[in-house]
Amino acid sequence: MPGFVLLVHDRKDGDPAMRVGFTVTKKVGNAVVRNRMKRRLRALARDLLPAGGIPGADHVLIGRDGGIERDHALLTAELGKALAKIARGESAPARPRPPRTPKR
């Protein structure tokens, strides 16, 4: 999604509790901007994860650069769409990594 990335990992430990984590890199902005983005992500998770999250899974929301300017209603719709895709079993294909060059 344009405002964030959602990663979901099924723990497969039999515990139905949903866990959530938030991260915003320094590329997004200074500490004030990153903390504001994390607060927005927490509010989204508080609203949508209890109903749309995957039980027994870890959910990680990674804030993107354009997420701080996006409207809250738009971010809510995007997270709902992302959770629906995860629930249906759809996911983005894994991108192949380029080969590593040895360090000398």
Buried (B, 14 or more C-beta within 10 A) or exposed (E): BEBBBBBBEEEEEEEEEBBBEBBBEEEBBEEEBBEBBBEBBEEBBEBBBEEBBBEBBBBBBBBBBEBBEBEEEEBBEBBBEBBEBBEEEEEEEEEEEEEEEEEE
